[in-house]
Amino acid sequence: MNSGEFFEFSIAHDRKYSLDHLWLQLLDDKEEEMTVKIGISEFIRAEYGDIVRVVLTKPEDDSEFQIEIDDSDDDDEDDTPRKNPNSGDELDVDDILMTIRTVDEMLLINAPFPCKIVELNGDVEDNPDLVNEEAYGDGWCVMIRPHEWDEDMFLNEQEYIEYLNEL
């Protein structure tokens, strides 16, 4: 982006924001079913230029690294987990949630809290313009189920605007 260019961006009012410019929208706040939709604030595009690629963490990526469980006792009850519960779709705060590539930068964004991935929006990987043009709509990135959720850890619209003004 050249220095003379100014890009207006908006901030959705019905979301919370992280300091690394993720927006979080609580979809279901019942304890067991709590789901949070996560996307990228338009500030990323304003600050770093158009987003040209979005890579979301894939739950199945580490399947080849899973430890094989001995299945020789197949008559055991079938309620034993087949998958290591800490692999794949489980993320901690030091795990990468997504990689954003703009024309000049590559941003690695970690999970905002320990969580389980419920759904990925593959459309943003196929068409990163969704994130550029509909950041708060069809440009969402992931839906997760938080293991720890504290709304006060995140900024509301006004606090986020104040935070951006300090940058």
N, C-alpha and C positions, 0 to 999 in steps of 0.2 A: 504494500500500500504506500503510495507516495504521501509526503507530509501535508500536501494541500488538500487531500481528499478527506471528506468527513462523512461518516456513515452513521445515520440515525438508527438507533435500535430501541426496542421496547422491552419492557419487563412485565411479565404476566403477574396479575395481582393475587391470583388464587394459589400461589406456590410458595414454597420455602426455597432458600438458596444456600449453596455451600460456598466456602471461600475460593474453591477452584472452579466456580461458575457452572455448577450443575444446578438445574432446577429439580425440585422434588415435589411431587403431588401425591398426597395421601388419597388412595382410592377406596380403601376399605379399612376402617380403624378397629374392627373387631380383633381382639388379641390374636387368635389363632389364624385368622384369615387376612391379617394386615398386609396390604399390598401398597407399594410405592412405585409410581411411574417416575422415571428419571430421564431427563434430556439435558441439552446444552443451552446455556443462556446465550442470547443473541450477542452479548458482550464479546464472546470469543471471536465471532466473525468481525465485529467492529474493531477489535484490538489486533487481530492477527490476519485478517483477510478472509476471503471465501474459503470455506471448508471443501477440500477436494476429495477427502477420503475419511471414512469412519470405519474403524475395525472394532467390533464388539467381542468381548471375551466369550468364548464358546464353551459351554459346559462339557461337551464331549472331547475337547482338545486333549485332555490328559488321560483318555481312556486306555491308550496303549501303555501307560505307565502304572496302571493299577495292578495291585498284587492279586494273583489268581487265588481264589479261595477253593480249597479242596472240596469238590462236589461229590466225592465218592459215597457219602451217606445221603443219598437223594431222598430217603424216606423220612428225613428230619422235617419238622414243621417248616412251612414255607414263609414264616414271618421274619426270617433272618435277612438283613439287608444284603443285597447282591453287590452293592457298591460301597466303597469306602466313603463314609459320610462327609469327610473333609476334602473330597476331591471334586473337581469339575464344577458343579453348579454352586458350590459353597465358596464365598469370598470373605476375606478379612480386610481390615482397613489398609494393609500393606499390599494387597493384591490389585492388579490393574483391572479396572472395569472396562475401559475403552481407550483406544488410541485415536486421536484426532489429527489429521494432517491438513494443514492449510498450504497455501502456495509456498510460504517460506519457513514454516515451523512444523514440528511434530510435538504434540502434547500427549503425555501419558497421564491418564486420570484414574486415580485409585477409587476403590469402593468407599463411599462416605461412612460406612459402618458395616459391621459383620452382617452378612445377608446370604440369602439363597436366591439364585436367579430363577425367576418364574417364566419369563418370556423375553425373547430378543426381537427387536424390530429389524428384521433383515432388509426391509425396504431402504433403510438409511445407508446400509452398506452398498446396495445396488445403485442407489440414487442419492448421493450426499447433498444434492440441492434441496432435498426435503428439510435438512437441518438448516440450510441457509435461508430458505423461504418460509418454512412453517415450523420454526424451532419449538413453539409451544403447542403445536397441533400434531400433524402427522409425522413431524420430525423427531418424535420421542425416540429414545434409544433402548432402554431396558425396563422391565418390570421386575421388581425384587420383593422378597419377603424379608424384612429386617429382623435380625435376632435381638437387636437393641434399638429402640426408637425413642429418641428424646427430641421432640419438636424444638425445644429451646436451644439445641445445638446448632440450629440453622437460622438464617436471617429471613425476616419477612421482607416484603417488597420495599418498605421504607428504609429498613436497616441495610438492605442490599444496595440501594441507591446511594446511601451515605458511604458505604464501603467503597463503591466504585468511584465516588468523588474524591476519595483519599488516595486512589491509585495514581 
